[in-house]
């Protein structure tokens, strides 16, 4: 947003089209989840071993992976293998695959992670 604001100030072009070309939706989704975890007071860490895990909350033994795309595959869930509790945040998918809870990003702020089993 700040880059777009600066560009609009300098060029005089306030078109949102230029704003949207600057956005990488998947990174924006990860930042949104990170800010929600921070607001909820969770100590979340990035984890990288054989596969990258976007967020790991040691206190809850929970892994959270953000895959902001239309279709979720088995490969998308692999990075959650080491976590005891598993949440995958998607674009629109709402289902359970094995022991992984998949929910759309717009429901994530409503989820109370301390009561998630």
Secondary structure by P-SEA (a helix, b strand, c coil): caaaaaaaaacccccaaaaaaacaaaaaaaaaaaaaaaaaccbbbbbbcccccccccccccbbbbbbcccccccccccccccccbbbbbccccccccccbbbbcccccccccccccc
